Amino acid sequence: MQETGNMGKYVIIEDDVRLGIDVRIGNHVIIYAGSIIGDHTVIQDHAVIGKQPTRARNSALPTTVKPLDPVVIGSGCTIGTSSIIYAGAVLGSDVYVADLATIRERTVIGEQTIVGRGVAIENDCVIGRACKLETNSYITAYSELGNQVFIAPCVVTTNDNNLARGMDPAAKFIGVTVRHGGRIGANATILPGKVIEEEGVAGAGSVVTHNIPAREVYLGSPARRLRDVPEHQLLDQP
């Protein structure tokens, strides 16, 4: 463990933690064994880094779970107050995680992505680079977001068509997919397995029950085609 740039009070750093150059750590932070923290990263008060997941007795997860690999946080990241980053998560460089966010195990987040206040990203997700996940949005387990995806506040994604009923619910989980440049408006709900293709849009308040084609705007409950995405909003426009 290298010397940090600044460390607050009542910090717990377990064995074999690797801290980069000029890492700043707030008060009451816990960093679990083996965690890897890149240079110039800021970890604010009460954050928990590298927590191993636990299992409820009636969980659909396997009864035996092996310890996960340590968390890896790239250089230049900010981890907000009271955020929790689980073991097995990997964050690229310059990721910003706001206060009270949760990033679960085996989730990978690309560089320069913003994870907003109170956002929950469940296990086994892949989030691309330069995405924006705004306040209180929920990314369900096994989801995949491409690069430059925008998720507005209070978006809900789902992964269980059986609503927790069935002989083998764990085998039925399938997350959502949002391709490069896709956008989802505030309070929209995306049903399990649905795909928003490249630069597709689900409007605010929509319930997405079918895939959304590339560069088309869908709106309503259930969401239906409204129009093409205006050309001036496309990422490849000058």
MIFI-131630 format. One line per field, with one value per residue (C-alpha): x, y, z; residue number from 1; residue in one letter. Coordinates in steps of 0.05 Angstrom, whole numbers, plus 5000, padded with zeros to 4 digits. Layout:
REM MIFI-131630
east: [X_...];
north: [Y_...];
up: [Z_...];
resi: [NUM_...];
resn: [A_...];
END
This chain:
REM MIFI-131630
east: [5000_5029_5022_4958_4950_4901_4865_4807_4791_4768_4787_4793_4840_4847_4907_4936_4899_4936_4929_4956_4989_4951_4889_4846_4803_4748_4724_4696_4715_4722_4766_4765_4824_4857_4821_4859_4850_4881_4920_4886_4821_4777_4737_4689_4661_4629_4641_4650_4697_4704_4646_4632_4558_4514_4456_4386_4362_4306_4347_4347_4423_4463_4470_4546_4581_4657_4692_4697_4759_4778_4746_4787_4777_4815_4853_4818_4753_4708_4669_4615_4592_4560_4568_4581_4624_4622_4678_4687_4666_4713_4711_4750_4787_4751_4686_4644_4600_4555_4530_4490_4501_4509_4550_4542_4590_4619_4595_4641_4637_4673_4715_4684_4616_4574_4534_4485_4460_4424_4433_4433_4470_4458_4505_4534_4522_4566_4563_4600_4642_4617_4547_4503_4459_4419_4390_4354_4355_4357_4397_4375_4422_4450_4439_4485_4492_4534_4576_4546_4480_4435_4389_4344_4322_4279_4284_4268_4295_4271_4296_4244_4184_4158_4155_4192_4147_4167_4208_4276_4271_4346_4348_4295_4331_4348_4369_4357_4404_4414_4459_4508_4477_4410_4369_4314_4270_4250_4205_4206_4201_4237_4211_4258_4302_4281_4332_4338_4379_4432_4409_4338_4296_4245_4207_4191_4140_4140_4130_4174_4144_4178_4247_4259_4293_4354_4344_4270_4231_4179_4130_4071_4045_4056_4109_4094_4132_4127_4178_4251_4304_4317_4382_4411_4408_4448_4518_4551_4527_4578];
north: [5000_5066_5130_5167_5240_5251_5205_5221_5194_5124_5093_5017_4990_4915_4873_4874_4937_4973_5048_5090_5158_5216_5177_5219_5181_5212_5195_5127_5094_5018_4987_4911_4865_4863_4924_4961_5037_5078_5143_5209_5176_5208_5165_5206_5196_5130_5096_5020_4990_4916_4889_4815_4802_4763_4718_4716_4646_4647_4679_4651_4655_4591_4569_4566_4629_4633_4696_4746_4778_4845_4909_4948_5024_5062_5127_5193_5165_5197_5152_5192_5193_5129_5094_5019_4985_4909_4860_4838_4905_4940_5015_5048_5114_5179_5146_5190_5155_5202_5197_5136_5097_5021_4982_4907_4849_4831_4896_4932_5007_5043_5105_5174_5147_5184_5143_5192_5199_5139_5098_5023_4979_4906_4848_4824_4888_4919_4995_5029_5092_5163_5142_5184_5148_5200_5204_5142_5103_5027_4981_4909_4850_4822_4886_4917_4990_5013_5076_5145_5118_5166_5142_5196_5199_5144_5097_5025_4965_4894_4823_4774_4758_4709_4762_4716_4655_4590_4528_4558_4634_4644_4613_4662_4727_4768_4841_4898_4921_4993_5001_5057_5126_5099_5143_5131_5187_5198_5147_5099_5024_4974_4902_4842_4826_4887_4920_4994_4996_5046_5118_5094_5133_5112_5175_5196_5153_5099_5025_4989_4922_4913_4927_4999_5004_5046_5122_5119_5151_5109_5137_5115_5055_5009_5048_5059_5093_5169_5192_5187_5217_5288_5290_5346_5299_5243_5232_5233_5303_5360];
up: [5000_4979_5018_5001_4986_5043_5092_5139_5207_5226_5159_5154_5100_5100_5078_5008_4985_4929_4930_4873_4877_4909_4930_4977_5027_5070_5140_5160_5093_5090_5036_5037_5026_4957_4929_4875_4872_4815_4819_4836_4858_4911_4959_5001_5071_5091_5023_5024_4972_4955_4997_4985_4970_5018_5002_5032_5053_5002_4946_4875_4876_4886_4958_4951_4927_4921_4944_4886_4858_4888_4863_4812_4808_4754_4759_4768_4794_4846_4894_4929_5002_5027_4960_4959_4906_4911_4901_4829_4801_4752_4740_4684_4691_4707_4728_4773_4825_4862_4934_4956_4892_4891_4841_4849_4837_4769_4739_4690_4678_4622_4628_4639_4656_4708_4758_4791_4862_4888_4824_4833_4783_4798_4787_4722_4682_4628_4623_4566_4567_4573_4595_4640_4691_4727_4798_4825_4761_4767_4721_4731_4734_4668_4629_4578_4560_4501_4498_4507_4533_4571_4628_4658_4731_4760_4700_4718_4680_4695_4683_4708_4664_4717_4773_4821_4806_4772_4784_4766_4767_4765_4695_4670_4686_4624_4629_4580_4525_4504_4444_4430_4440_4463_4510_4560_4588_4661_4695_4636_4649_4605_4607_4610_4550_4510_4465_4448_4385_4367_4383_4396_4446_4498_4518_4589_4624_4571_4584_4533_4515_4448_4420_4396_4327_4314_4311_4326_4383_4420_4470_4513_4551_4516_4477_4403_4347_4349_4298_4276_4321_4296_4256_4298_4360_4328_4355_4286_4271_4272];
resi: [1_2_3_4_5_6_7_8_9_10_11_12_13_14_15_16_17_18_19_20_21_22_23_24_25_26_27_28_29_30_31_32_33_34_35_36_37_38_39_40_41_42_43_44_45_46_47_48_49_50_51_52_53_54_55_56_57_58_59_60_61_62_63_64_65_66_67_68_69_70_71_72_73_74_75_76_77_78_79_80_81_82_83_84_85_86_87_88_89_90_91_92_93_94_95_96_97_98_99_100_101_102_103_104_105_106_107_108_109_110_111_112_113_114_115_116_117_118_119_120_121_122_123_124_125_126_127_128_129_130_131_132_133_134_135_136_137_138_139_140_141_142_143_144_145_146_147_148_149_150_151_152_153_154_155_156_157_158_159_160_161_162_163_164_165_166_167_168_169_170_171_172_173_174_175_176_177_178_179_180_181_182_183_184_185_186_187_188_189_190_191_192_193_194_195_196_197_198_199_200_201_202_203_204_205_206_207_208_209_210_211_212_213_214_215_216_217_218_219_220_221_222_223_224_225_226_227_228_229_230_231_232_233_234_235_236_237_238];
resn: [M_Q_E_T_G_N_M_G_K_Y_V_I_I_E_D_D_V_R_L_G_I_D_V_R_I_G_N_H_V_I_I_Y_A_G_S_I_I_G_D_H_T_V_I_Q_D_H_A_V_I_G_K_Q_P_T_R_A_R_N_S_A_L_P_T_T_V_K_P_L_D_P_V_V_I_G_S_G_C_T_I_G_T_S_S_I_I_Y_A_G_A_V_L_G_S_D_V_Y_V_A_D_L_A_T_I_R_E_R_T_V_I_G_E_Q_T_I_V_G_R_G_V_A_I_E_N_D_C_V_I_G_R_A_C_K_L_E_T_N_S_Y_I_T_A_Y_S_E_L_G_N_Q_V_F_I_A_P_C_V_V_T_T_N_D_N_N_L_A_R_G_M_D_P_A_A_K_F_I_G_V_T_V_R_H_G_G_R_I_G_A_N_A_T_I_L_P_G_K_V_I_E_E_E_G_V_A_G_A_G_S_V_V_T_H_N_I_P_A_R_E_V_Y_L_G_S_P_A_R_R_L_R_D_V_P_E_H_Q_L_L_D_Q_P];
END
